[in-house]
């Protein structure tokens, strides 16, 4: 039985898709969304000639320090490992938010596309920026409008792709 709410519908439908099926669909949607986010980010770097952000690597380094785990290697090898681990955290966050979206679908939550896109944008912004903010690597309160746009636009692209993919997989 489904219950309509102002933001969407809650309850099980007749789709015949298992919870694991929704989790896998969410992971796939999250991976697709992460690809869109990366494409928009790289396009921004090309257009504006800006460098890649070091915040993902800084986050990995700070997390390793807090967990008392050393990242092996000296000099360039260690730096290269950090450069590899940084983007992997973004992939984990992107697929993870997709999995959470799949879990919400398995629970019966359906929303209008704009509402779903807004919810997913907020969720992925928190997943991506929350750890960096808590660790003191960045402070969104100090960001300029250009900084915010550089962050929100790729995450919005992620959310559009995740929402569209999940809706397509729900037919």
FIZADREN-927764 format. One record per residue: x, y, z of N, C-alpha, C in turn; residue in one letter. Coordinates in steps of 0.2 Angstrom, whole numbers, plus 5000, padded with zeros to 4 digits. Example, Ala and Ser with C-alpha at 12.3 -4.5 7.8 and 13.67 -1.06 7.14 Angstrom:
<recs>
REC  n.X  n.Y  n.Z ca.X ca.Y ca.Z  c.X  c.Y  c.Z residu
REC 5066 4972 5039 5062 4978 5039 5066 4984 5039      A
REC 5064 4989 5035 5068 4995 5036 5064 5000 5039      S
</recs>
This chain:
<recs>
REC  n.X  n.Y  n.Z ca.X ca.Y ca.Z  c.X  c.Y  c.Z residu
REC 5004 4994 5000 5000 5000 5000 5004 5006 5000      X
REC 5003 5011 4996 5007 5017 4995 5004 5023 4998      X
REC 5008 5027 5001 5005 5033 5004 5008 5039 5001      X
REC 5004 5044 4998 5007 5050 4995 5008 5055 5000      X
REC 5014 5058 5000 5016 5063 5004 5018 5069 5000      X
REC 5019 5075 5003 5021 5081 4998 5027 5080 4994      X
REC 5032 5076 4997 5038 5075 4993 5039 5069 4989      X
REC 5034 5064 4990 5034 5058 4986 5030 5053 4988      X
REC 5030 5047 4986 5026 5042 4988 5030 5037 4992      X
REC 5027 5034 4998 5031 5029 5002 5026 5023 5002      X
REC 5030 5017 5001 5026 5011 5002 5029 5006 4996      X
REC 5027 5000 4997 5029 4995 4992 5025 4995 4986      X
REC 5028 4995 4980 5024 4995 4974 5024 4988 4971      X
REC 5022 4987 4965 5021 4980 4962 5027 4979 4957      X
REC 5032 4981 4958 5038 4981 4953 5041 4974 4953      X
REC 5041 4970 4959 5044 4964 4959 5051 4964 4959      X
REC 5054 4970 4961 5062 4970 4962 5064 4969 4969      X
REC 5068 4965 4970 5071 4964 4977 5075 4970 4980      X
REC 5075 4970 4986 5079 4975 4989 5087 4975 4987      X
REC 5089 4969 4986 5096 4969 4983 5096 4971 4976      X
REC 5091 4970 4972 5090 4973 4965 5091 4980 4965      X
REC 5087 4983 4970 5087 4991 4970 5094 4993 4973      X
REC 5097 4990 4977 5104 4992 4979 5109 4992 4973      X
REC 5108 4986 4969 5113 4986 4963 5111 4991 4958      X
REC 5105 4993 4957 5103 4998 4953 5105 5005 4955      X
REC 5105 5006 4962 5107 5012 4965 5115 5013 4964      X
REC 5118 5007 4965 5126 5007 4964 5127 5009 4957      X
REC 5124 5006 4952 5125 5008 4945 5123 5015 4943      X
REC 5118 5018 4946 5116 5025 4945 5121 5029 4948      X
REC 5123 5027 4954 5129 5031 4957 5135 5032 4953      X
REC 5137 5026 4950 5143 5026 4946 5142 5030 4940      X
REC 5136 5030 4937 5134 5034 4931 5134 5041 4933      X
REC 5132 5043 4939 5132 5050 4941 5139 5052 4943      X
REC 5143 5048 4946 5150 5050 4947 5153 5051 4940      X
REC 5152 5048 4935 5155 5049 4929 5153 5056 4926      X
REC 5146 5058 4927 5144 5064 4925 5147 5070 4929      X
REC 5148 5069 4936 5151 5074 4940 5158 5075 4938      X
REC 5162 5069 4936 5169 5070 4934 5169 5074 4928      X
REC 5165 5072 4923 5165 5075 4916 5164 5083 4917      X
REC 5159 5085 4921 5158 5092 4922 5163 5095 4925      X
REC 5166 5092 4930 5172 5095 4934 5178 5096 4929      X
REC 5180 5091 4925 5185 5091 4920 5184 5096 4915      X
REC 5178 5097 4913 5176 5102 4908 5177 5109 4911      X
REC 5175 5110 4917 5176 5116 4921 5184 5118 4921      X
REC 5188 5113 4922 5195 5114 4922 5198 5116 4916      X
REC 5195 5113 4910 5197 5115 4904 5195 5122 4902      X
REC 5189 5123 4903 5186 5130 4901 5190 5136 4905      X
REC 5190 5135 4912 5193 5140 4916 5201 5139 4917      X
REC 5204 5134 4915 5211 5133 4915 5213 5132 4923      X
REC 5208 5130 4927 5210 5129 4934 5213 5122 4935      X
REC 5217 5122 4941 5220 5116 4942 5215 5111 4946      X
REC 5217 5105 4946 5213 5100 4950 5214 5102 4958      X
REC 5208 5100 4961 5208 5102 4969 5213 5097 4972      X
REC 5216 5099 4977 5220 5094 4982 5216 5092 4988      X
REC 5210 5094 4988 5206 5092 4994 5205 5085 4995      X
REC 5204 5081 4990 5203 5074 4991 5209 5071 4994      X
REC 5215 5072 4991 5221 5070 4994 5222 5072 5001      X
REC 5221 5078 5002 5222 5081 5009 5217 5077 5014      X
REC 5211 5076 5012 5206 5072 5016 5209 5065 5017      X
REC 5211 5061 5012 5214 5055 5014 5220 5055 5018      X
REC 5224 5060 5018 5230 5061 5022 5228 5062 5029      X
REC 5223 5066 5030 5221 5068 5037 5217 5062 5040      X
REC 5213 5058 5036 5209 5053 5038 5214 5047 5041      X
REC 5220 5046 5037 5225 5041 5038 5228 5043 5045      X
REC 5230 5050 5045 5233 5052 5052 5228 5051 5058      X
REC 5222 5053 5057 5217 5052 5063 5216 5044 5064      X
REC 5217 5040 5059 5216 5033 5061 5223 5029 5062      X
REC 5228 5033 5063 5235 5031 5064 5237 5025 5059      X
REC 5235 5026 5053 5237 5022 5047 5242 5026 5043      X
REC 5248 5023 5042 5252 5026 5037 5251 5024 5030      X
REC 5252 5029 5026 5252 5028 5019 5259 5026 5016      X
REC 5260 5020 5014 5267 5019 5013 5270 5022 5007      X
REC 5277 5023 5007 5281 5026 5002 5284 5032 5004      X
REC 5289 5034 5001 5293 5040 5002 5292 5045 4996      X
REC 5292 5051 4998 5292 5056 4992 5286 5055 4987      X
REC 5289 5054 4981 5284 5054 4975 5280 5048 4975      X
REC 5282 5042 4978 5278 5036 4978 5272 5037 4983      X
REC 5273 5040 4989 5268 5042 4993 5263 5047 4990      X
REC 5266 5052 4987 5261 5057 4984 5257 5054 4979      X
REC 5260 5049 4975 5256 5046 4970 5250 5042 4973      X
REC 5252 5039 4978 5247 5035 4981 5241 5039 4984      X
REC 5243 5045 4987 5238 5050 4989 5234 5052 4983      X
REC 5237 5053 4977 5233 5056 4971 5229 5050 4969      X
REC 5230 5044 4970 5226 5039 4968 5220 5038 4973      X
REC 5222 5038 4979 5217 5037 4984 5212 5043 4985      X
REC 5214 5049 4983 5209 5054 4984 5203 5054 4979      X
REC 5204 5052 4973 5198 5051 4968 5194 5045 4970      X
REC 5197 5040 4973 5194 5034 4975 5188 5036 4980      X
REC 5190 5040 4985 5185 5042 4990 5179 5045 4986      X
REC 5180 5049 4981 5174 5052 4977 5170 5046 4974      X
REC 5173 5041 4971 5170 5036 4969 5166 5032 4974      X
REC 5169 5031 4980 5165 5028 4985 5159 5032 4987      X
REC 5160 5039 4988 5154 5043 4990 5149 5043 4985      X
REC 5151 5043 4978 5146 5043 4973 5142 5037 4972      X
REC 5145 5031 4973 5142 5025 4973 5138 5024 4979      X
REC 5141 5026 4985 5137 5025 4991 5131 5029 4991      X
REC 5131 5035 4989 5124 5039 4988 5119 5036 4984      X
REC 5122 5033 4978 5118 5029 4974 5115 5023 4977      X
REC 5119 5019 4981 5116 5014 4985 5110 5016 4990      X
REC 5112 5022 4993 5106 5024 4998 5100 5026 4994      X
REC 5101 5028 4988 5095 5030 4984 5091 5023 4982      X
REC 5095 5018 4980 5092 5012 4979 5089 5009 4985      X
REC 5091 5010 4991 5088 5008 4997 5082 5011 4998      X
REC 5082 5018 4997 5075 5022 4997 5070 5019 4993      X
REC 5072 5017 4986 5068 5015 4982 5065 5008 4984      X
REC 5069 5004 4987 5067 4997 4989 5062 4998 4995      X
REC 5063 5003 4999 5058 5005 5004 5051 5008 5001      X
REC 5051 5009 4995 5045 5012 4992 5045 5019 4991      X
REC 5050 5023 4992 5050 5030 4991 5051 5032 4984      X
REC 5047 5036 4981 5047 5038 4975 5045 5046 4975      X
REC 5049 5050 4971 5048 5057 4972 5047 5060 4964      X
REC 5045 5066 4964 5045 5069 4958 5052 5071 4956      X
REC 5054 5071 4949 5061 5071 4947 5064 5077 4950      X
REC 5061 5083 4951 5065 5089 4954 5066 5088 4961      X
REC 5061 5085 4965 5062 5084 4972 5068 5079 4973      X
REC 5068 5073 4969 5073 5068 4969 5080 5071 4968      X
REC 5080 5075 4963 5086 5078 4961 5089 5083 4966      X
REC 5084 5087 4970 5086 5091 4975 5089 5087 4981      X
REC 5085 5082 4983 5087 5078 4988 5094 5074 4987      X
REC 5095 5072 4981 5101 5068 4980 5107 5073 4979      X
REC 5106 5079 4977 5111 5084 4976 5113 5086 4984      X
REC 5108 5087 4988 5110 5089 4995 5114 5083 4998      X
REC 5112 5077 4997 5115 5071 5000 5122 5070 4997      X
REC 5123 5071 4991 5130 5070 4988 5134 5076 4990      X
REC 5132 5082 4991 5136 5087 4993 5138 5086 5001      X
REC 5134 5083 5005 5136 5082 5012 5141 5076 5012      X
REC 5139 5071 5008 5144 5065 5008 5151 5067 5005      X
REC 5151 5072 5000 5158 5074 4998 5161 5079 5002      X
REC 5157 5084 5004 5161 5090 5008 5160 5089 5015      X
REC 5156 5085 5018 5156 5084 5025 5162 5082 5028      X
REC 5165 5077 5026 5171 5074 5029 5177 5080 5029      X
REC 5177 5083 5023 5182 5088 5022 5181 5094 5027      X
REC 5175 5096 5028 5173 5101 5032 5175 5099 5040      X
REC 5173 5093 5042 5174 5091 5049 5181 5091 5050      X
REC 5185 5088 5045 5192 5088 5046 5196 5094 5046      X
REC 5192 5100 5044 5196 5106 5044 5199 5108 5037      X
REC 5198 5104 5032 5202 5105 5026 5199 5110 5022      X
REC 5192 5111 5022 5189 5117 5019 5183 5119 5024      X
REC 5181 5125 5022 5176 5128 5026 5171 5132 5021      X
REC 5165 5128 5019 5161 5131 5014 5158 5138 5016      X
REC 5159 5140 5022 5156 5147 5024 5161 5152 5021      X
REC 5167 5150 5019 5172 5155 5017 5172 5155 5009      X
REC 5168 5151 5006 5168 5150 4999 5165 5156 4995      X
REC 5168 5158 4989 5165 5163 4985 5159 5160 4981      X
REC 5156 5164 4977 5150 5162 4973 5153 5157 4968      X
REC 5159 5159 4965 5162 5155 4960 5164 5148 4963      X
REC 5167 5148 4969 5168 5142 4972 5162 5137 4973      X
REC 5157 5140 4975 5150 5137 4976 5148 5134 4970      X
REC 5148 5138 4964 5146 5136 4958 5150 5130 4956      X
REC 5157 5130 4957 5161 5125 4955 5160 5118 4958      X
REC 5157 5119 4964 5155 5113 4968 5148 5111 4967      X
REC 5144 5115 4966 5136 5113 4966 5135 5111 4959      X
REC 5137 5114 4954 5136 5112 4947 5137 5104 4945      X
REC 5143 5102 4947 5145 5095 4946 5141 5090 4950      X
REC 5139 5092 4956 5135 5088 4960 5128 5088 4958      X
REC 5126 5093 4955 5119 5094 4952 5119 5089 4946      X
REC 5124 5089 4942 5124 5084 4936 5124 5077 4939      X
REC 5128 5076 4944 5127 5069 4947 5120 5067 4949      X
REC 5117 5072 4952 5110 5070 4955 5105 5069 4949      X
REC 5106 5073 4944 5101 5073 4938 5102 5066 4935      X
REC 5108 5064 4934 5110 5057 4931 5107 5051 4936      X
REC 5108 5052 4942 5106 5047 4947 5098 5047 4947      X
REC 5095 5052 4947 5088 5052 4947 5085 5050 4940      X
REC 5088 5052 4935 5085 5049 4928 5087 5042 4927      X
REC 5092 5039 4930 5094 5032 4929 5089 5028 4934      X
REC 5088 5030 4940 5084 5027 4944 5077 5027 4942      X
REC 5074 5032 4939 5068 5032 4936 5067 5028 4930      X
REC 5072 5028 4926 5072 5023 4920 5072 5016 4922      X
REC 5076 5014 4928 5076 5007 4930 5070 5005 4934      X
REC 5065 5010 4935 5059 5009 4939 5053 5008 4935      X
REC 5054 5008 4928 5049 5007 4924 5047 4999 4922      X
</recs>
